[in-house]
Amino acid sequence: NSLGYVLLGVLSFFFVFIISGISFVRERETGTLGRLMATPIRRISVVGGYTLGFGILSAIQSALIILYSRYVLGMEFKGSVLLAIVIMILLAFTAVSIGAFVSIFANNEFQVMQFIPLIVVPQMFFSGLITLDTLPYGLGKLAYFMPIYYGCSGLEKVLIKGFGIGDVWQELVMLLVCILIFFILNVMALKKYRKL
């Protein structure tokens, strides 16, 4: 119960990142993305459609993880289940956006897997598994650049401490900022396929 929130955040982020990254690579390999780029559709619409499509499925998966943990595994939640689901959904959308960004630079599924040590593993250290104050050389401050930090911090406040939305608004805003940043990066990265 004390570290369950970390596992919820990390597992959701990890699986969504892998699934979205590999799916985007397959979209390119099968030529779907190429056919889309041959139409007059704008890059922002392509990125928005993919992010929304994968994001909705990831949101359902995240909600199921929370509900399964609470009602099947009997994990103790001191705060709102609905607020925990909202945090997990935002974390899932962030993972989709990061997975899409990474897939643009990967030529196949194996290369997406090679990004795990660069993208997912470092974030695990800042998810709450290790106390940030114990990290040497001020490395704990890197947590403020990691989306999973905000997701797991929000989950901790809701699930362990029983806080409400007024106490986790900063985490929610930072996750929305991460989604927006990677959305813009994805739109810019699609210039690789078409300058429109």
N, C-alpha and C positions, 0 to 999 in steps of 0.2 A: 504493500500500500504506500510506503514512503517513497519509492522510486518508480511507481507505476506510470506516473505522468510522463517521465522521461522516455520510457519504453513506448508509450502511446505515440508521442511526438516523433521519435526516431523511426519507429517502424512505418508509420504513415508516410513520413517524408521519404524514406528509403525506397519503399515499394512504388510510390507514385513517381519518383524521379526515374527509377529504372524503367517502369512501364511506359511513361511518356517519352523518355529519350529514345527507347528502342522503337516505339510506335512511329515517332517522327522520322527516324531513319528509314523505316520500312515504307513510309509514305513517299520518300524520295526514291528509294530503290524500285518501287513498283511504278513510278512515273506519275503518281497522282499530283505531287507538288509541281512537277514540271508542266503538267497539263493546266493546272490552276494558274501558273505563272504566265502561260501563253494567252490567257484571257485578259481582258482589260480590268479585271478586279484589282483593287489596290492592296498593297502589302499589309496595311493595317487591318484590312478586312480578313485577309488570310490568317494572320496571327491571331486576331480576335476570335475567328471561328474555331481554329484549332484549340486555342486556350479555353474557350467556353465549352467546347465539346468534351475535351479530355477532363476539364475542370469539374464538370457536372458529374461525370462518372467517378472521379476521385473524391468529390464531395460526398457522394453516396457511400463510397468505401470508408471514408473517414467517419461518417455518422454511424455506420455499422460497427466499426471498431470500438467506438465509444459505448454504444448500446450493448454490444456483446460483453465488453469489459465490466460494465455496470450490472447488467441483469442476468448474465449467464455465469461469468466468473466471480461475481459478487464483490467486485472492487469497491472500496468505500469512497464515496464522493461527498465532500462536505459542502460543495457549492452546486451551482446550477448545471444540470446535464446539458441543457440547451446552449448555455454560454460556452461550455467545453466543446460542443459540436461546432459552434461558430468559429472558435479558435482553430480547431482541427481542419475545418473547411478552408480557412484562409491559409493555413500551412500547406494544405494540399494544392491550392492554386499556385502558391509560391513554388512548390516542387515541380508542378507542371511547367511553369514559366522557365525555371532553371533547366529542366530536362529538355525543353524545346531549344533553349539557347545552346546547350552543350551539343545537341544532335546536329545543329547546323555545321559544327566543326568536325563531326565524326562521319567517316565514310561507311561504316558498318556497325552492327550490333556490338561486336567485340570492342570497338573503340569507345563506345558508350560505357561499357563496363570498366574500361581503363580510367574513366573519369571518376569512378567511385572513390579511390584513394585521394583524389584532389578536391572533390566537392563534398562528399558525404562524410568520410571519416574525420576530417578536421572539425566539422560541425558537431560531431558527437561529443568531442571534448568540451564543447561550450553549451551542451544541452542541459547540464545539471548533474551529470554523472560525477564530475570532479568539481569541487568548490573552486570558484574562479580566483579567490584570494590566495590559494595555495600555488598557483601557477607562477613560475619565476619570471623575472625581467619584465613584469607588467604585461605579460601575454594575455592575461585575463581581459584586457581592454579590447582585444580582437573580437570578443563576443558581440560587441555592439555592431559588428559588420556581418553577423551570421543570422540568417532568418530563423534558424531552428532555435536559437537562444530566445527570441521573442515568443515563439510558439510554446516552447517548454516552460518558459517563465510564466506565461499566461495560464497554461494548464496547471502549474504548481499553485498559483494564487487561487485558482478556482477550485481545483480538486482537493488540495491539501489544506489550504488556509480558509477556504469558504468565502473568498472575496466575490464581490459583484462586478458589474460592468464598469462602475465608476472607478474601480481600482485597477482594471486591466485595459483601459482605453489606450494607454500608450503602446502596449503590445499590439493591440488591434491596428492602430494607426501605422506602426512600423511594418507590420506584415503587409498592409495595403501599399505602403511605399515600396517595399521589395517587389511586390507584384507589378506595380507600375514601372519601376526601373527596368525589370527584366522584360516587360512587354515592349518598352521602347527599344531596348537592346535587340530584341528579336526582330522588330520591324526594320531596324537599321541593318542587322545581319543578313536579312533577306535580299539586300542589294547584291549579294553574291550571285543570286539567281536571276535578278532582273532589276534594272534601274528604272523604276516608275514611281 
